[in-house]
């Protein structure tokens, strides 16, 4: 198939591609080259070690297949939170530059925190569409301030470059009855036997099947698994019955050993201590309840992996798998956020219901509804067994600590437990190496840069009458051949938690109070040599004060440049 006259690769891209994927990209085959399809798969609230090819006991054979026939990047980073990650991934910018320094539901006056996707940024969908690609999305959006029927839809998916969209606009909700379920620009109700993860996968397959042959596509698949609430079909939960009876201490040790066996971590990496609020498993009084929570969490990931398998099969049936670049990653680390009180909730009385009826706005915002759609009281709290539509639970810090093996801390924070993610890149036509690991420091901002480099799509300086900021990322294409990525630093800020990494040095801090930056926090920096201490266990700030000062000044400079400052904290 000849390349269309309306689209030509840059000579540099041809040269690079010929290096990474000979003989397909040899000079004699250039005229036969087809532009590759691109699929970006993003999961929600999953930790570094939650998939099989990164150490987990959870069954993820389809994701593992992508890893075994592609590359795994072991030092890949997100932004520690959902909305910032989605904005950063889609624009190739740091989240504050895209206006999304926090969550789309919390809006501030500071330029980096308006939390509505900036019009001075372009999404990957907008860039791909203007270069002749079809563009599709399924799953979670969460980067638009206005989510109302009568409101401003200019930052909804179909107004930001996607030609077809099925998913949710908000951040979380029931898997059986999600709020803001949307088809293109219209809210829709879930059908019979609806389960959101399956709906995302099945609609992805539908869009791929209906896609016109001969035209490339860009697809963004944004699963909500395994974000709370813990909901999964019972038959899937039963597959994990008894697996977690041994408790979090043993499972964490097993994952740590598997990570070493896989070569993802080395002997310099240590298993961080159990969180201070987590008891030893032998001292846990509600073992059956705790086990059930992790069984459901595992089932949610299992169902998501089955969906990835459906997508792979759809590509194979169309003869498109070889020429499709698939990126797989997580939006933040494991989530320690609690859901529900320590005591089980009890149904409201008739008098209370008059004062507090079932609110659609509650469902809309992802909050726990009072009753499920079929009229059952939604239960929460200690001792309530997770999984069904009438429950609302999270797996809390106890199991988030397992998800983030071997690191410490969680979603929200810029220590490794909050920002470390697997990255898998699968592209049979373009990556000769199979099942290998890659170690360069890399970040969500690099996905845009990599796609521009590989496909030759044009990144604009102007779009829809707005000036567009240059993307921040570095192409990962050299790493396909195990060559280095030339970068100066990677930068983070979230809720006043700060970090910057320059080669093997990482400067990081954690605020004492959530969303409140104090004088104590100003100088609360920790310094780690990540080559010898990848788990961040030995703070070297007092030993290397010059390095701390150097990185502090660099962080402050980049905070101003990227609009992380001024901040609202």
C-alpha positions in Angstrom: 0.0 0.0 0.0 1.5 3.3 -1.1 1.6 6.3 1.2 -1.0 8.9 0.4 0.3 12.1 -1.2 -1.5 14.0 1.5 0.8 12.5 4.1 4.5 12.2 4.0 7.0 11.1 6.7 9.7 13.4 7.6 13.1 12.1 6.4 14.4 12.0 10.0 11.5 9.7 11.0 12.3 7.4 8.1 15.9 7.2 9.2 15.1 6.5 12.8 12.5 3.9 11.9 14.8 2.1 9.6 17.2 1.7 12.5 14.6 0.3 14.9 12.7 -2.1 12.7 14.7 -3.3 9.8 14.0 -4.8 7.3 10.4 -3.4 7.3 11.6 0.2 7.3 14.5 -0.4 4.9 14.7 2.0 2.0 13.3 -0.4 -0.6 10.1 -0.9 1.5 9.4 2.7 2.4 6.8 3.0 -0.4 4.9 0.1 1.0 4.8 1.5 4.5 1.4 2.0 6.2 1.0 4.5 9.0 0.7 2.6 12.2 -2.5 2.6 14.4 -1.9 3.8 17.9 -3.8 2.5 21.0 -3.1 4.0 24.5 -4.5 2.0 27.4 -4.6 3.7 30.8 -5.8 2.0 33.9 -7.0 3.7 37.1 -5.6 3.4 40.7 -3.4 0.4 40.1 0.1 0.0 41.7 3.5 -0.8 40.2 3.2 -4.5 40.9 -0.4 -5.2 40.1 0.1 -7.0 36.8 1.7 -10.4 36.2 4.7 -9.2 34.2 5.5 -6.7 37.0 5.3 -9.2 39.8 1.7 -9.8 40.6 -0.2 -13.0 41.3 -3.2 -11.6 39.6 -4.0 -13.3 36.3 -3.1 -10.8 33.4 -2.2 -13.1 30.5 -3.2 -10.6 27.8 -1.2 -7.7 29.2 1.7 -10.2 29.9 1.5 -11.2 26.2 2.0 -7.6 25.2 5.0 -7.4 27.5 6.5 -10.7 26.3 6.3 -9.6 22.7 7.2 -6.0 23.3 9.1 -3.8 25.8 8.7 -3.1 29.5 9.9 0.3 30.8 10.8 -0.1 34.4 11.4 3.6 35.3 8.2 5.2 33.9 6.3 7.8 35.8 2.8 9.3 36.0 1.7 12.4 38.0 0.3 10.8 41.2 -3.4 11.6 40.5 -6.0 10.9 37.9 -7.0 14.2 36.3 -3.4 15.5 36.1 -2.3 12.3 34.6 -5.0 12.3 31.9 -4.2 15.9 30.9 -0.5 15.2 30.8 -0.8 12.0 28.8 -3.2 13.5 26.2 -1.2 16.8 25.7 2.4 15.9 26.2 2.6 18.7 28.8 3.1 18.8 32.5 -0.5 18.9 34.0 -0.3 22.5 35.2 0.6 23.7 31.7 -2.6 22.0 30.6 -4.6 23.8 33.3 -5.1 20.6 35.3 -2.9 20.9 38.4 -5.5 19.1 40.5 -9.0 17.5 39.9 -11.5 18.7 37.3 -14.1 18.9 40.1 -12.0 21.4 42.2 -11.4 24.7 40.4 -9.1 27.5 41.5 -8.0 30.9 40.2 -4.4 30.1 39.7 -3.5 29.5 36.0 -2.2 26.0 36.6 -5.2 25.0 38.7 -8.3 26.1 36.8 -8.8 22.3 36.3 -10.4 22.6 32.9 -8.3 21.5 30.0 -6.5 24.4 28.5 -7.3 25.6 25.0 -3.5 26.4 24.6 -2.9 22.7 24.6 -3.8 20.2 22.0 -4.8 16.6 22.7 -3.3 13.6 20.9 -6.7 13.1 19.3 -6.7 16.6 17.9 -3.1 16.1 16.5 -3.9 12.7 15.1 -7.2 13.8 13.5 -5.7 16.8 11.7 -3.1 14.4 10.3 -5.7 12.1 8.8 -6.3 9.5 11.5 -9.7 8.4 12.8 -9.9 9.0 16.6 -11.8 7.0 19.2 -12.1 7.0 23.0 -13.7 4.7 25.5 -13.7 5.1 29.3 -12.9 7.8 31.8 -12.4 11.4 30.8 -12.2 13.5 34.0 -10.6 16.6 32.5 -13.6 18.9 31.9 -15.0 21.3 34.5 -18.5 21.3 33.2 -20.3 17.9 33.1 -23.9 19.1 32.9 -26.3 18.5 30.0 -27.0 22.2 29.5 -23.5 23.4 30.2 -20.3 24.0 28.3 -19.3 20.9 26.4 -16.2 22.5 24.7 -13.9 20.2 26.8 -15.8 17.0 26.3 -14.0 14.3 24.3 -15.8 14.9 21.0 -14.9 18.6 21.2 -11.3 17.8 21.9 -10.5 15.6 18.9 -12.4 12.3 19.4 -14.8 11.4 16.6 -16.5 8.7 18.7 -16.7 8.5 22.5 -18.3 6.1 25.0 -17.5 6.5 28.6 -17.9 8.7 31.7 -17.0 12.3 32.3 -16.5 12.2 36.0 -13.8 10.5 38.2 -15.5 7.5 39.8 -18.7 5.7 40.4 -20.5 2.4 40.4 -19.4 -0.2 37.9 -23.0 -1.3 37.6 -24.6 2.1 37.3 -22.0 4.8 36.6 -23.0 8.5 36.5 -22.3 10.6 33.4 -22.3 7.6 31.2 -22.0 9.2 27.8 -22.2 8.3 24.1 -20.6 11.1 22.1 -22.3 14.1 23.6 -25.4 12.5 25.1 -25.9 10.9 28.5 -27.2 7.3 28.3 -28.4 4.7 30.8 -26.7 1.4 31.4 -28.4 -1.6 29.8 -29.2 -5.0 31.3 -26.3 -6.9 32.9 -24.1 -3.8 32.6 -20.6 -3.9 34.0 -18.6 -0.8 33.1 -15.2 -2.6 32.4 -16.9 -5.0 30.0 -18.7 -2.1 28.4 -15.4 -0.2 27.8 -13.8 -3.3 26.2 -16.8 -4.3 24.1 -17.3 -0.8 22.8 -13.6 -0.6 21.9 -14.0 -3.8 19.9 -17.1 -2.4 18.2 -15.3 0.8 17.2 -12.3 -1.2 15.9 -14.6 -3.6 14.0 -16.5 -0.7 12.4 -13.4 1.3 11.5 -12.9 1.7 7.7 -10.1 -0.4 6.4 -7.1 1.4 4.9 -7.2 4.3 7.3 -5.1 4.5 10.5 -6.7 5.2 13.8 -5.8 6.6 17.3 -7.6 5.0 20.2 -7.5 6.0 23.8 -8.9 3.3 26.1 -9.2 4.6 29.7 -10.3 1.9 32.0 -11.7 2.8 35.5 -10.4 -0.5 36.9 -9.4 -0.8 39.6 -10.6 2.5 41.2 -13.0 2.1 44.1 -15.8 1.2 44.7 -14.8 -2.5 44.7 -17.3 -4.0 42.2 -16.9 -7.2 40.3 -19.0 -10.1 39.0 -19.1 -12.9 41.6 -17.9 -15.6 39.2 -14.7 -13.5 38.6 -14.2 -13.0 42.3 -14.5 -16.8 43.0 -11.4 -17.3 40.8 -9.3 -15.7 43.6 -11.0 -17.5 46.5 -8.4 -18.4 49.1 -5.5 -16.8 47.3 -5.2 -13.9 49.8 -5.8 -15.9 53.0 -2.1 -15.8 53.7 -2.4 -12.0 54.1 -0.6 -8.8 52.9 2.8 -9.5 54.5 3.3 -12.8 52.5 1.8 -11.5 49.3 4.1 -8.5 49.4 7.1 -10.7 50.0 6.1 -12.9 47.1 5.7 -9.9 44.7 9.1 -8.6 45.8 10.8 -11.8 45.0 9.0 -12.1 41.6 10.0 -8.6 40.7 13.6 -9.6 41.3 13.3 -12.8 39.3 11.8 -10.9 36.4 14.8 -8.5 36.5 12.6 -5.4 37.1 14.3 -4.6 40.3 17.8 -5.6 41.4 19.5 -6.4 44.7 20.0 -2.7 45.5 16.2 -2.4 45.8 14.8 -3.2 49.3 11.3 -3.9 50.3 10.1 -0.9 52.2 8.6 -1.3 55.7 4.9 -1.9 56.1 2.9 1.3 56.5 2.7 2.5 60.1 -1.1 2.2 60.1 -1.1 -1.4 58.9 -0.9 -4.2 61.4 0.9 -7.5 60.9 -1.4 -9.9 59.2 -1.5 -12.2 62.3 -2.9 -9.2 64.3 -5.7 -8.3 61.8 -9.0 -9.0 63.5 -11.2 -9.0 60.3 -9.3 -11.3 58.1 -12.2 -12.6 56.1 -13.4 -9.1 55.3 -9.9 -8.0 54.3 -9.4 -11.1 52.1 -12.7 -10.4 50.3 -11.6 -6.9 49.5 -8.5 -8.0 47.8 -10.3 -10.8 46.0 -12.6 -8.3 44.4 -9.8 -6.0 43.5 -8.0 -8.8 41.8 -11.1 -9.7 39.9 -11.5 -6.2 38.7 -8.1 -6.3 37.2 -8.7 -9.8 35.8 -11.8 -8.6 33.9 -9.9 -5.6 32.6 -7.2 -7.9 31.3 -9.8 -10.1 29.6 -11.0 -6.9 27.8 -7.4 -6.2 26.6 -7.5 -9.8 25.2 -10.7 -8.9 23.3 -9.0 -5.8 21.8 -6.0 -7.9 20.8 -8.3 -10.4 19.1 -10.2 -7.7 17.3 -6.9 -6.3 15.9 -5.8 -9.8 14.8 -9.1 -10.5 13.0 -8.6 -7.4 11.0 -4.9 -8.0 10.3 -4.0 -4.9 12.2 -2.1 -6.2 15.3 1.3 -6.1 13.6 1.0 -2.5 12.6 -0.6 -1.2 15.8 1.5 0.5 18.5 0.0 -0.3 21.9 1.0 1.6 25.0 -0.1 0.3 28.4 0.3 2.3 31.7 -1.3 3.3 35.1 -2.6 6.8 36.1 -1.1 6.8 39.6 0.0 4.4 42.3 -2.2 2.2 44.5 -4.8 4.2 46.4 -4.9 4.3 50.2 -8.1 6.4 50.2 -10.7 5.0 52.7 -14.3 4.6 51.6 -17.0 4.4 54.2 -16.8 4.7 58.0 -15.3 2.3 60.5 -18.9 1.2 61.4 -21.2 -0.4 58.8 -23.8 2.0 57.4 -27.5 1.3 58.2 -30.5 2.0 56.0 -32.3 5.3 56.4 -35.7 5.5 57.9 -38.7 6.6 55.9 -38.5 10.0 57.6 -34.8 10.4 56.8 -35.5 9.5 53.1 -37.9 12.3 52.9 -35.2 14.7 54.0 -32.4 13.0 52.0 -33.8 11.3 48.9 -31.6 9.3 46.4 -29.8 12.1 44.6 -28.7 11.7 40.9 -26.1 14.4 41.6 -24.6 12.1 44.2 -24.3 9.3 41.5 -23.2 11.9 39.0 -20.3 13.0 41.1 -19.2 9.5 41.9 -20.2 9.7 45.6 -21.9 6.8 47.4 -25.6 6.8 46.6 -28.1 5.9 49.2 -29.8 3.2 47.2 -28.8 1.2 44.1 -30.9 1.6 40.9 -32.8 -1.6 41.8 -33.8 -0.2 45.2 -31.2 -1.9 47.5 -29.6 0.1 50.3 -25.9 0.7 49.5 -23.8 -0.7 52.3 -20.4 0.5 53.4 -18.1 0.2 56.4 -16.0 -2.5 58.1 -17.4 -6.0 57.7 -19.4 -5.3 54.6 -18.3 -7.8 51.9 -17.4 -6.0 48.7 -18.4 -6.8 45.2 -22.1 -6.3 44.6 -23.9 -3.2 43.4 -25.3 -2.5 46.8 -21.8 -2.2 48.4 -19.3 0.7 48.3 -15.8 -0.2 49.5 -12.1 0.5 48.9 -9.2 -1.8 49.7 -7.5 1.0 51.7 -3.9 1.3 52.7 -3.4 -2.3 53.8 -3.6 -3.6 50.2 -2.4 -0.4 48.5 0.9 -1.1 50.2 0.9 -4.5 48.4 0.0 -2.9 45.1 3.0 -0.5 45.3 5.5 -3.2 46.2 8.4 -2.5 46.7 7.8 1.2 47.2 6.4 3.4 49.9 3.5 5.8 50.0 0.6 6.0 47.5 -1.6 7.9 45.1 -1.4 11.7 45.9 2.3 11.6 46.9 5.4 12.1 44.7 7.4 9.3 46.3 7.8 6.3 44.1 4.6 4.6 45.5 2.5 7.4 44.1 4.2 8.0 40.7 5.9 4.7 39.5 4.0 2.9 36.7 4.6 0.0 34.4 4.9 1.0 30.8 4.5 -1.6 28.1 5.0 -0.8 24.4 3.9 -3.5 21.9 4.5 -3.0 18.1 5.5 -6.1 16.2 6.2 -4.2 13.0 8.4 -1.6 14.7 10.1 -3.3 17.7 12.5 -6.1 16.9 13.3 -6.9 20.6 10.8 -9.1 22.4 10.3 -9.3 26.1 13.1 -7.0 27.0 13.4 -4.4 29.7 14.2 -0.7 29.2 15.5 1.5 32.1 15.6 5.2 31.0 13.7 7.6 33.1 10.5 8.4 31.3 7.1 10.0 31.8 3.6 10.4 30.4 4.7 13.5 28.6 6.9 11.2 26.4 3.9 9.4 24.8 3.0 12.4 22.6 6.6 13.0 21.6 7.0 9.3 20.8 3.9 9.3 18.6 5.0 12.4 16.7 8.4 10.9 16.1 7.1 7.5 14.9 4.1 8.6 12.8 5.2 11.9 11.5 2.0 13.6 12.6 2.3 17.4 12.8 2.3 19.0 16.2 0.8 22.5 15.6 1.9 25.9 16.9 -1.7 27.2 16.4 -4.9 25.3 16.8 -8.5 26.6 16.6 -7.2 30.2 16.8 -5.1 29.5 20.0 -1.4 29.5 20.5 -0.2 26.0 21.4 2.5 25.3 23.9 5.3 23.0 22.7 5.1 19.5 24.1 7.5 18.8 27.0 8.3 15.1 26.4 11.2 13.2 24.8 10.7 10.5 22.2 11.2 7.0 23.5 12.1 5.8 20.0 15.8 5.5 20.7 15.1 3.2 23.7 13.5 0.7 21.3 17.1 -0.1 20.3 18.3 0.3 23.9 19.8 3.7 23.2 19.7 6.4 25.8 17.1 9.1 26.1 18.6 12.6 26.3 16.8 14.5 29.0 17.6 17.0 31.8 15.0 16.3 34.4 11.4 15.1 35.2 9.2 17.4 37.4 6.3 16.8 39.8 3.9 18.8 41.9 0.6 17.6 43.4 -1.2 19.2 46.4 2.1 20.8 47.5 4.0 17.4 47.3 7.0 18.1 45.2 9.7 16.2 43.3 12.3 16.5 40.6 14.6 13.8 39.2 17.8 14.5 37.4 19.5 11.3 36.2 19.9 9.2 39.4 19.2 12.0 41.8 15.7 12.6 43.1 14.6 15.4 45.4 11.2 14.8 46.9 9.0 16.2 49.7 5.6 15.5 51.3 3.3 18.0 52.9 2.3 17.5 56.5 -1.4 18.2 55.8 -3.4 17.5 52.6 -3.7 20.5 50.3 -2.0 22.8 52.8 1.6 24.0 52.4 3.3 25.3 55.6 6.6 26.8 56.6 7.7 23.4 57.8 7.1 21.9 54.4 9.2 24.6 52.7 12.4 22.9 53.7 11.1 19.4 54.1 13.1 18.0 51.2 14.5 14.5 51.0 17.3 13.5 48.6 17.8 10.0 47.2 20.3 8.4 44.9 17.9 6.2 42.9 20.6 4.0 41.5 21.7 2.7 44.8 18.4 3.3 46.7 15.5 2.9 44.3 13.1 2.4 47.3 13.9 5.8 48.8 15.0 4.6 52.2 18.2 6.6 52.9 17.7 10.3 52.9 21.0 11.9 51.7 19.9 15.6 52.1 22.2 16.3 55.0 25.1 14.4 53.4 24.9 16.3 50.1 23.6 19.8 50.9 25.0 21.2 47.7 23.0 18.7 45.6 19.9 19.5 47.6 20.3 23.2 47.0 21.0 22.7 43.3 17.9 20.6 42.8 15.7 22.8 45.0 16.6 25.8 42.8 15.8 23.8 39.7 12.5 22.7 41.1 11.5 26.3 41.9 12.5 27.5 38.4 10.5 24.8 36.7 7.5 25.3 39.1 7.3 28.9 37.8 7.8 27.9 34.2 5.3 25.1 34.1 2.6 27.0 36.1 2.8 24.7 39.2 3.3 28.0 41.0 1.6 30.1 42.1 -0.4 27.3 43.7 -3.6 27.4 45.8 -2.2 25.4 48.8 
